[in-house]
């Protein structure tokens, strides 16, 4: 792999992290931003810094080759016991997807149903 390919791949990943942070800003957390050191802060892991406490830790991957279980393991390892992983994935010319635990999905659906009722 050439240095130019690595740079392009890194730039695409950084842009995807900014896109996810923008979605958070527009919908949930007005101060959200891409983590400048990509999860290297001691007290905050993950790719998105939301500016307030949130139980979800975000891992963002923008790559052509999917390594789902490897990425999922990384997302889970960044969480404390009280946090939940969210893995956002994208490849060129495809929509963005978010992967979460099935139990977390049903917990969210249950919360929404209670709020709607």
PyMOL commands that set and color helices and strands:
alter all, ss='L'
color gray80, all
select helices_A, chain A and resi 3-27+68-77+102-116
alter helices_A, ss='H'
color red, helices_A
select strands_A, chain A and resi 33-34+48-49+56-62+84-90+97-99
alter strands_A, ss='S'
color yellow, strands_A
deselect
rebuild
show_as cartoon
